[in-house]
Structure formats: structure tokens, C-alpha cells
Amino acid sequence: MTGANLSPADMSHAMLVAILMHHGGSIDLPASAFEPDALGGPDGAWHAVGMEPQTDGTVRITVHPRPDVDQAGMTTY
């Protein structure tokens, strides 16, 4: 897995592209997926994405609450 030198914004973009490409380039979501309550706030900044390599060669991508600190950072494995 690569990406250790990407900014958090670039890593988020790369993960989105990887997910979409894995699903044939598009995925259907309900409009409610973009409401502030679903995103974690007006700009969606209250969530963080985690990536964890699995023993079968896949990568688990998860979304969880972002730490309430400035520049929480990003951990790569």
C-alpha cells in the first residue's frame, strides 16, 4: 500500500477514487448520505478515515469520529 507521503486531503481523494474504481467507476448512494448529520457537520470535517491492511491482501477502509484536536494527523501502515 502506498500513500505515506500524501496529505490527508490527497489520501481521502485517493481512497474515494479507489473505492469508485473498484465498484466499476460509480456507486449509487441515497441523497441522505450527504446531509450534515451523515457527514458529521456542515463541511464533513468531523470524521476521519482509517486504512488497515488485512492478511488476505485487502485494505479495510473505515470512517470514525475525528479527534477533537487541530491537525489530528494521519497514520499509515
N, C-alpha and C positions, 0 to 999 in steps of 0.2 A: 504494500500500500504506500502510495506517495502522498506528498502534500505537506510535509513538515515545515516547508518554508512559505506556505500560503498564509495570508492574513485570514482572520476569522470570516470576513465577508467573502473573500475568494473561496475559502473552503466550503462555506454554505452554498455558494453558487455551484461549485464543482459537485457537491453532493446532490443538489437538485437535478443537475444535468445527468448525473449517473443514474439516479432513480428513474427519470423520464426515459432515458435511452434503454434501460433495462426492461421497461414496460412498452417498448416499441415506439417511443418518442412522445407519447402522451398518456394521460390518465384522467379519468373523469372524477371530479370532486363536487360535492354539493356546494352551492353558493355559501351556505352557513359556515363552511370551513375557513372563510376569510373574514368572519365577523370578529370584532375586537376581543370578545370573550374566548374565542377559539385560538386566536393568535397570541393572546397574553397582553394585550394593550393596543393603543392606537397605532403603534409602529411595529408591533410584534417583537419588541426587544426584550421581553421578559422570559424568553425561553432560550435554552442552549441545546445544541445538537451534540450528541456523543457518538463516537465511532469505535467499535470494538471488534477486532479481528476474531473470527471463530476458527475452531480447529479443522473445520471442513473446507477452509479456503474462502469462505464468505466473510462479509463485514456486516455486523449488526449496527444499524443507524437508529438512534433513539432521540426523542425530544423530552427534555425535562426542565423544570424551573431553573432559570439562570440565577447564579449567586447575586445577592444584592450588594455588589461592590463595583467600583469603577474598574474597567479593564480586567474582567474576570479571567481572561486568557483562554487558552485552548490547549488541551492535552492530546498528543498523538502517540500512537503505539508503534 
